């Protein structure tokens, strides 16, 4: 009888141990699930926050585009009004030398001038509306490719690619190639050197810095480039 009782007790102990093990395993699984759920919840909150931030950025861009569209619409309306006024006047009696209507190179009423297009684009760049600024500067370069501000406009196109070093670098190379005599050329070369440093290409960085010093020794960038060359070692 005692042997049977001991056997039953042993079996009960074994069953209890197995239950404890199953319970502990279940608790561990539930804890893991809870951790995953918590992590997923945090991820969803982060995604929701990122989406809200992106939405605000898109809304700001839309507002900027609407503002630019409003400016363009006003300019078009004003130009249309000037054209209508000019059309109503007798052709022989028009004195273009004394006319109060601004005329373009072809003798027609002028649209937005280079200064206005440039300043609007620069304002967008300073506000952080990079895409809008880039479009504005590219339009400036299309309309006024030989203007004295063309090197600046092209340089700022590169600046608008703040999050895309490869695209920015391609534009800076264009500045150096097409506007070698502009003060923007040493700035573009120095920017190319900084980009090369950031991607770990010390040899290319030294080459760019050396070009700044050799080609534009009196520029502000030349002094910076000399310091860079000393740090990188010639």
ZANU-907039 format. One record per residue (C-alpha): residue in one letter; z, y, x. Coordinates in steps of 0.5 Angstrom, whole numbers, always signed. Example, Ala and Ser with C-alpha at 12.3 -4.5 7.8 and 13.67 -1.06 7.14 Angstrom:
! ZANU-907039
rec code->a zz->+16 yy->-9 xx->+25;
rec code->s zz->+14 yy->-2 xx->+27;
END
This chain:
! ZANU-907039
rec code->x zz->+0 yy->+0 xx->+0;
rec code->x zz->+2 yy->+5 xx->+6;
rec code->x zz->-5 yy->+3 xx->+9;
rec code->x zz->-8 yy->+5 xx->+3;
rec code->x zz->-5 yy->+11 xx->+2;
rec code->x zz->-6 yy->+13 xx->+9;
rec code->x zz->-13 yy->+12 xx->+8;
rec code->x zz->-14 yy->+16 xx->+2;
rec code->x zz->-10 yy->+22 xx->+5;
rec code->x zz->-15 yy->+21 xx->+11;
rec code->x zz->-21 yy->+21 xx->+6;
rec code->x zz->-18 yy->+27 xx->+3;
rec code->x zz->-17 yy->+31 xx->+9;
rec code->x zz->-24 yy->+29 xx->+11;
rec code->x zz->-27 yy->+32 xx->+5;
rec code->x zz->-23 yy->+38 xx->+5;
rec code->x zz->-25 yy->+39 xx->+12;
rec code->x zz->-32 yy->+38 xx->+10;
rec code->x zz->-31 yy->+43 xx->+4;
rec code->x zz->-28 yy->+48 xx->+9;
rec code->x zz->-34 yy->+47 xx->+14;
rec code->x zz->-39 yy->+48 xx->+8;
rec code->x zz->-35 yy->+54 xx->+5;
rec code->x zz->-35 yy->+58 xx->+12;
rec code->x zz->-42 yy->+56 xx->+13;
rec code->x zz->-44 yy->+59 xx->+6;
rec code->x zz->-39 yy->+65 xx->+8;
rec code->x zz->-43 yy->+66 xx->+14;
rec code->x zz->-50 yy->+66 xx->+11;
rec code->x zz->-47 yy->+71 xx->+6;
rec code->x zz->-45 yy->+76 xx->+11;
rec code->x zz->-52 yy->+75 xx->+15;
rec code->x zz->-55 yy->+77 xx->+8;
rec code->x zz->-51 yy->+83 xx->+7;
rec code->x zz->-52 yy->+85 xx->+14;
rec code->x zz->-60 yy->+84 xx->+12;
rec code->x zz->-59 yy->+88 xx->+6;
rec code->x zz->-55 yy->+94 xx->+9;
rec code->x zz->-61 yy->+94 xx->+14;
rec code->x zz->-66 yy->+94 xx->+9;
rec code->x zz->-63 yy->+99 xx->+5;
rec code->x zz->-62 yy->+104 xx->+11;
rec code->x zz->-69 yy->+103 xx->+13;
rec code->x zz->-71 yy->+104 xx->+6;
rec code->x zz->-67 yy->+111 xx->+6;
rec code->x zz->-70 yy->+113 xx->+13;
rec code->x zz->-77 yy->+111 xx->+10;
rec code->x zz->-76 yy->+115 xx->+4;
rec code->x zz->-73 yy->+121 xx->+8;
rec code->x zz->-79 yy->+121 xx->+12;
rec code->x zz->-84 yy->+121 xx->+6;
rec code->x zz->-80 yy->+127 xx->+4;
rec code->x zz->-81 yy->+130 xx->+10;
rec code->x zz->-89 yy->+129 xx->+10;
rec code->x zz->-89 yy->+131 xx->+3;
rec code->x zz->-86 yy->+138 xx->+5;
rec code->x zz->-91 yy->+138 xx->+11;
rec code->x zz->-97 yy->+137 xx->+6;
rec code->x zz->-94 yy->+142 xx->+1;
rec code->x zz->-94 yy->+147 xx->+7;
rec code->x zz->-101 yy->+146 xx->+9;
rec code->x zz->-103 yy->+146 xx->+2;
rec code->x zz->-100 yy->+153 xx->+1;
rec code->x zz->-103 yy->+155 xx->+8;
rec code->x zz->-110 yy->+153 xx->+6;
rec code->x zz->-109 yy->+156 xx->-1;
rec code->x zz->-107 yy->+163 xx->+3;
rec code->x zz->-113 yy->+162 xx->+7;
rec code->x zz->-118 yy->+160 xx->+1;
rec code->x zz->-115 yy->+167 xx->-2;
rec code->x zz->-117 yy->+171 xx->+4;
rec code->x zz->-124 yy->+168 xx->+4;
rec code->x zz->-125 yy->+169 xx->-3;
rec code->x zz->-123 yy->+176 xx->-3;
rec code->x zz->-127 yy->+177 xx->+3;
rec code->x zz->-133 yy->+174 xx->-1;
rec code->x zz->-131 yy->+178 xx->-7;
rec code->x zz->-131 yy->+185 xx->-2;
rec code->x zz->-138 yy->+183 xx->+1;
rec code->x zz->-141 yy->+181 xx->-6;
rec code->x zz->-139 yy->+188 xx->-8;
rec code->x zz->-142 yy->+191 xx->-2;
rec code->x zz->-148 yy->+188 xx->-3;
rec code->x zz->-149 yy->+190 xx->-10;
rec code->x zz->-147 yy->+197 xx->-8;
rec code->x zz->-153 yy->+197 xx->-3;
rec code->x zz->-158 yy->+194 xx->-8;
rec code->x zz->-157 yy->+199 xx->-13;
rec code->x zz->-158 yy->+205 xx->-8;
rec code->x zz->-166 yy->+207 xx->-7;
rec code->x zz->-168 yy->+203 xx->+0;
rec code->x zz->-171 yy->+210 xx->+3;
rec code->x zz->-165 yy->+214 xx->+2;
rec code->x zz->-160 yy->+209 xx->+5;
rec code->x zz->-157 yy->+212 xx->+12;
rec code->x zz->-154 yy->+206 xx->+15;
rec code->x zz->-152 yy->+211 xx->+21;
rec code->x zz->-147 yy->+214 xx->+16;
rec code->x zz->-146 yy->+209 xx->+11;
rec code->x zz->-139 yy->+207 xx->+10;
rec code->x zz->-141 yy->+200 xx->+9;
rec code->x zz->-139 yy->+196 xx->+15;
rec code->x zz->-146 yy->+193 xx->+18;
rec code->x zz->-147 yy->+186 xx->+22;
rec code->x zz->-152 yy->+185 xx->+27;
rec code->x zz->-158 yy->+184 xx->+22;
rec code->x zz->-156 yy->+190 xx->+18;
rec code->x zz->-153 yy->+187 xx->+12;
rec code->x zz->-146 yy->+188 xx->+10;
rec code->x zz->-141 yy->+184 xx->+15;
rec code->x zz->-136 yy->+179 xx->+14;
rec code->x zz->-130 yy->+178 xx->+17;
rec code->x zz->-130 yy->+180 xx->+24;
rec code->x zz->-128 yy->+176 xx->+30;
rec code->x zz->-121 yy->+179 xx->+31;
rec code->x zz->-119 yy->+177 xx->+24;
rec code->x zz->-121 yy->+170 xx->+24;
rec code->x zz->-118 yy->+170 xx->+31;
rec code->x zz->-111 yy->+173 xx->+29;
rec code->x zz->-111 yy->+169 xx->+22;
rec code->x zz->-112 yy->+162 xx->+26;
rec code->x zz->-107 yy->+164 xx->+32;
rec code->x zz->-101 yy->+166 xx->+26;
rec code->x zz->-102 yy->+159 xx->+23;
rec code->x zz->-101 yy->+156 xx->+30;
rec code->x zz->-95 yy->+160 xx->+31;
rec code->x zz->-93 yy->+157 xx->+24;
rec code->x zz->-94 yy->+150 xx->+26;
rec code->x zz->-100 yy->+149 xx->+22;
rec code->x zz->-104 yy->+146 xx->+27;
rec code->x zz->-109 yy->+143 xx->+23;
rec code->x zz->-111 yy->+149 xx->+20;
rec code->x zz->-110 yy->+153 xx->+26;
rec code->x zz->-115 yy->+148 xx->+30;
rec code->x zz->-120 yy->+149 xx->+24;
rec code->x zz->-120 yy->+157 xx->+24;
rec code->x zz->-121 yy->+157 xx->+32;
rec code->x zz->-127 yy->+152 xx->+31;
rec code->x zz->-130 yy->+156 xx->+26;
rec code->x zz->-129 yy->+162 xx->+31;
rec code->x zz->-132 yy->+159 xx->+36;
rec code->x zz->-138 yy->+157 xx->+32;
rec code->x zz->-139 yy->+164 xx->+29;
rec code->x zz->-137 yy->+168 xx->+36;
rec code->x zz->-139 yy->+163 xx->+41;
rec code->x zz->-140 yy->+169 xx->+46;
rec code->x zz->-134 yy->+173 xx->+44;
rec code->x zz->-129 yy->+175 xx->+50;
rec code->x zz->-124 yy->+171 xx->+46;
rec code->x zz->-128 yy->+165 xx->+46;
rec code->x zz->-124 yy->+162 xx->+52;
rec code->x zz->-117 yy->+163 xx->+49;
rec code->x zz->-119 yy->+160 xx->+42;
rec code->x zz->-122 yy->+154 xx->+46;
rec code->x zz->-115 yy->+154 xx->+50;
rec code->x zz->-111 yy->+154 xx->+43;
rec code->x zz->-116 yy->+148 xx->+40;
rec code->x zz->-113 yy->+144 xx->+46;
rec code->x zz->-106 yy->+147 xx->+44;
rec code->x zz->-107 yy->+145 xx->+37;
rec code->x zz->-107 yy->+137 xx->+39;
rec code->x zz->-100 yy->+138 xx->+41;
rec code->x zz->-99 yy->+130 xx->+39;
rec code->x zz->-105 yy->+128 xx->+42;
rec code->x zz->-105 yy->+129 xx->+50;
rec code->x zz->-112 yy->+125 xx->+50;
rec code->x zz->-115 yy->+130 xx->+45;
rec code->x zz->-112 yy->+136 xx->+48;
rec code->x zz->-114 yy->+134 xx->+55;
rec code->x zz->-121 yy->+134 xx->+53;
rec code->x zz->-121 yy->+141 xx->+51;
rec code->x zz->-117 yy->+143 xx->+57;
rec code->x zz->-123 yy->+140 xx->+61;
rec code->x zz->-128 yy->+144 xx->+57;
rec code->x zz->-124 yy->+150 xx->+58;
rec code->x zz->-125 yy->+149 xx->+65;
rec code->x zz->-132 yy->+147 xx->+65;
rec code->x zz->-135 yy->+153 xx->+60;
rec code->x zz->-130 yy->+159 xx->+62;
rec code->x zz->-128 yy->+158 xx->+70;
rec code->x zz->-128 yy->+165 xx->+71;
rec code->x zz->-123 yy->+166 xx->+65;
rec code->x zz->-115 yy->+167 xx->+66;
rec code->x zz->-115 yy->+161 xx->+61;
rec code->x zz->-118 yy->+156 xx->+66;
rec code->x zz->-112 yy->+156 xx->+71;
rec code->x zz->-107 yy->+155 xx->+65;
rec code->x zz->-112 yy->+149 xx->+63;
rec code->x zz->-112 yy->+146 xx->+69;
rec code->x zz->-104 yy->+146 xx->+70;
rec code->x zz->-104 yy->+143 xx->+63;
rec code->x zz->-108 yy->+138 xx->+65;
rec code->x zz->-103 yy->+137 xx->+71;
rec code->x zz->-97 yy->+136 xx->+67;
rec code->x zz->-100 yy->+131 xx->+62;
rec code->x zz->-102 yy->+127 xx->+68;
rec code->x zz->-95 yy->+127 xx->+71;
rec code->x zz->-92 yy->+125 xx->+64;
rec code->x zz->-97 yy->+119 xx->+64;
rec code->x zz->-95 yy->+117 xx->+71;
rec code->x zz->-101 yy->+119 xx->+75;
rec code->x zz->-98 yy->+123 xx->+81;
rec code->x zz->-105 yy->+123 xx->+84;
rec code->x zz->-109 yy->+126 xx->+79;
rec code->x zz->-103 yy->+131 xx->+78;
rec code->x zz->-103 yy->+133 xx->+85;
rec code->x zz->-111 yy->+134 xx->+84;
rec code->x zz->-110 yy->+138 xx->+78;
rec code->x zz->-105 yy->+143 xx->+82;
rec code->x zz->-109 yy->+143 xx->+88;
rec code->x zz->-115 yy->+146 xx->+84;
rec code->x zz->-110 yy->+151 xx->+81;
rec code->x zz->-108 yy->+153 xx->+88;
rec code->x zz->-115 yy->+153 xx->+91;
rec code->x zz->-119 yy->+156 xx->+85;
rec code->x zz->-114 yy->+161 xx->+82;
rec code->x zz->-109 yy->+163 xx->+88;
rec code->x zz->-106 yy->+169 xx->+85;
rec code->x zz->-105 yy->+166 xx->+78;
rec code->x zz->-98 yy->+165 xx->+75;
rec code->x zz->-100 yy->+158 xx->+75;
rec code->x zz->-101 yy->+158 xx->+82;
rec code->x zz->-94 yy->+159 xx->+84;
rec code->x zz->-92 yy->+154 xx->+79;
rec code->x zz->-97 yy->+149 xx->+82;
rec code->x zz->-95 yy->+150 xx->+89;
rec code->x zz->-88 yy->+148 xx->+87;
rec code->x zz->-90 yy->+142 xx->+83;
rec code->x zz->-94 yy->+140 xx->+89;
rec code->x zz->-88 yy->+140 xx->+94;
rec code->x zz->-84 yy->+136 xx->+89;
rec code->x zz->-90 yy->+131 xx->+89;
rec code->x zz->-91 yy->+131 xx->+96;
rec code->x zz->-98 yy->+133 xx->+98;
END
